[in-house]
Amino acid sequence: MPRAERERQMMTIAEAVFSERGYAATSMDEIAERVGVSKPMIYEYFGSKEGLLVACIRQVRSELQELTAQAVIGAQSPEEALRRGLVTFFQFTDEHRRSWELLLRTETAVVGPAAVAEIEAARQEQIKLHIALFSAYMPGADQLVLEATAEILVGACERLSVWYVRHDDVTPEEAAEHIMRMTWFGLRGEVQRHEGHSE
């Protein structure tokens, strides 16, 4: 099996085990057994258990970033762009619950600085995406306002996603609307104010 394909296989199985057991309780022996390879081979590929966890988180991070960035392309208004991004975010948590649980549960586990840094990098990518989106609709807006707004939005999404994955009766669209109701009223005022200044 080619190395890249073997790495993906290892990460897929490791992601499942990490999600099922949590980082601290996961053993490399179990991952190796499920993959059907020797434990030394996993260490050769990833260096350590934390290295394997970081690779899993990085894969989740990359997929989420790509999906949310694609979602807002072609939106006709800031409201539509925000709603599209939110729906995509909750669809991701719904369709990849193991991946999302891995991100949520890892932070409270006993992990090393590399894993913690990777989780924070995932947040920062989403924050940068929101800042870029808001900047497009609010030219000339104060940078601190844009940063604070993006931080608030990412924090709200993350916390609501914890609630969302416990409620099978809530759709991604409904979860997105909860965020829209809490954030769009204030954002709309900012957008309209800057639209007026740009005329």
Secondary structure by P-SEA (a helix, b strand, c coil): ccaaaaaaaaaaaaaaaaaacccccccaaaaaaaacccaaaaaaacccaaaaaaaaaaaaaaaaaaaaaaaacccccaaaaaaaaaaaaaaaaaacaaaaaaaaaaaaccccaaaaaaaaaaaaaaaaaaaaaaaaacccccaaaaaaaaaaaaaaaaaaaaaaaacccccaaaaaaaaaaacaaaaaaaaaaaaaaac
